Amino acid sequence: MASIKSIQHTKINLSIAILSVILTSLFFNPLHVYAEGESQPLLPDFNSFVLSVQDGQAGALRGVYAVDAFALTVVQQPFGNAVYVSSAENTVTQFGMAAEVGNVGLLAHNSLTGASFSDLLPGQEVRLVYGDGRVEKFVVEQFLRYQAVDPYSPYSEFRNLDDGTVITADNLFRLVYFGDRRVTFQTCIEAEGNPSWGRLFVIARPLQVVVSKNLSKLNDRIQ
């Protein structure tokens, strides 16, 4: 059985993670916003992108490529700083607490790279690129949109914008980051003059898992 100190330490770590969920992109002034009619950089071909982010470090996530959407550099949070989110353009931040539970969380300000998360589509392929050139393929499956009931509190509850149900911050954290292998893109939703009004989570699951699941459904229909 876990000791009281161990349980308290786990709760503290979880509170830090929840805090980062709440604070992503709060009060951030963008370095650059594309003006109307201004073209964004062309998407590089995938092979060129892989070469550009490789640094030889196996197991270190260095890039994420969404077909027909974006090619982004991945940086990691500094040790012990669960609320850090990079302010660099064309960059996402790997969420350390998600990595600790075996999944990939990618954070970005909604005034920068996070704005492109809402452009992802169901069935779209997403590729993770590691420092040694290894590639993991995922497929976008789920979109979750929540309003923060109290956007300035790290213990705010969240209201699902699709069905109106309310969930606690820690349960929301578990919902989007715990469980089966996944990539979760997270950014804020700005509304009513508040840049941290809500949260957008886009969840992608391994390509092989999605293909197997679809084949199973197809076989069930045939039978």
BELTA-V943043 format. One record per residue. N is the residue number from 1. RES is the residue in one letter. OMEGA is omega in radians with two decimals (none if undefined). Layout:
n = (N;N)
res = (RES;RES)
omega = (OMEGA;OMEGA)
This chain:
n = (1;2;3;4;5;6;7;8;9;10;11;12;13;14;15;16;17;18;19;20;21;22;23;24;25;26;27;28;29;30;31;32;33;34;35;36;37;38;39;40;41;42;43;44;45;46;47;48;49;50;51;52;53;54;55;56;57;58;59;60;61;62;63;64;65;66;67;68;69;70;71;72;73;74;75;76;77;78;79;80;81;82;83;84;85;86;87;88;89;90;91;92;93;94;95;96;97;98;99;100;101;102;103;104;105;106;107;108;109;110;111;112;113;114;115;116;117;118;119;120;121;122;123;124;125;126;127;128;129;130;131;132;133;134;135;136;137;138;139;140;141;142;143;144;145;146;147;148;149;150;151;152;153;154;155;156;157;158;159;160;161;162;163;164;165;166;167;168;169;170;171;172;173;174;175;176;177;178;179;180;181;182;183;184;185;186;187;188;189;190;191;192;193;194;195;196;197;198;199;200;201;202;203;204;205;206;207;208;209;210;211;212;213;214;215;216;217;218;219;220;221;222;223)
res = (M;A;S;I;K;S;I;Q;H;T;K;I;N;L;S;I;A;I;L;S;V;I;L;T;S;L;F;F;N;P;L;H;V;Y;A;E;G;E;S;Q;P;L;L;P;D;F;N;S;F;V;L;S;V;Q;D;G;Q;A;G;A;L;R;G;V;Y;A;V;D;A;F;A;L;T;V;V;Q;Q;P;F;G;N;A;V;Y;V;S;S;A;E;N;T;V;T;Q;F;G;M;A;A;E;V;G;N;V;G;L;L;A;H;N;S;L;T;G;A;S;F;S;D;L;L;P;G;Q;E;V;R;L;V;Y;G;D;G;R;V;E;K;F;V;V;E;Q;F;L;R;Y;Q;A;V;D;P;Y;S;P;Y;S;E;F;R;N;L;D;D;G;T;V;I;T;A;D;N;L;F;R;L;V;Y;F;G;D;R;R;V;T;F;Q;T;C;I;E;A;E;G;N;P;S;W;G;R;L;F;V;I;A;R;P;L;Q;V;V;V;S;K;N;L;S;K;L;N;D;R;I;Q)
omega = (-3.12;3.11;3.12;3.13;3.13;3.14;3.13;3.13;3.11;-3.14;3.11;3.12;-3.14;3.11;3.09;3.14;3.11;3.14;-3.14;3.07;-3.10;-2.94;-3.09;3.08;3.03;3.00;-3.13;3.06;-3.06;3.08;-3.12;3.05;-3.11;3.13;3.13;-3.13;3.13;-3.10;3.07;-3.13;3.11;3.11;3.12;3.04;-2.97;-3.12;3.10;3.13;3.14;-3.14;-3.07;-3.09;-3.13;3.05;3.09;-3.08;3.13;3.11;3.13;-3.14;-3.04;-3.11;3.04;-3.05;3.06;-3.07;3.13;-3.11;-3.09;3.04;-2.94;3.02;3.11;3.03;-3.13;3.08;3.04;-3.11;3.10;-3.12;-3.06;-3.13;-3.10;3.01;-3.08;3.07;3.12;3.09;3.10;-3.08;2.99;-3.11;3.10;-3.08;-3.04;-3.12;3.07;3.12;-3.14;3.11;3.01;3.13;-3.08;3.03;-3.13;-3.06;3.07;3.08;-3.14;3.08;3.09;-3.04;-3.12;3.13;-3.11;-3.12;-3.12;3.11;3.11;-3.07;3.06;-3.13;-3.14;-3.11;3.10;-3.10;3.03;-3.11;-3.11;-3.02;3.13;3.13;3.11;-3.09;3.03;-3.11;-3.14;3.10;3.11;-3.09;-2.91;3.05;3.11;-3.13;-3.10;2.99;3.05;-3.14;3.05;-2.97;-3.12;3.14;3.10;-3.14;3.13;2.94;-3.09;-3.13;3.11;-3.08;3.13;-3.08;3.06;3.14;-3.11;-3.08;3.11;-3.12;-3.11;3.09;3.07;3.09;3.14;-3.11;-3.01;-3.05;3.14;3.03;-3.07;-3.12;-3.07;2.90;3.12;3.03;-3.11;3.01;3.12;3.01;3.12;3.10;3.08;3.12;-3.12;-3.10;-3.13;-3.08;-3.07;-3.12;3.02;3.05;3.06;-3.03;3.10;-3.13;-3.05;-3.10;-3.11;3.13;-3.13;3.12;-3.14;3.14;-3.14;3.10;3.12;3.10;3.13;3.12;3.11;3.14;-3.14;-3.14;none)
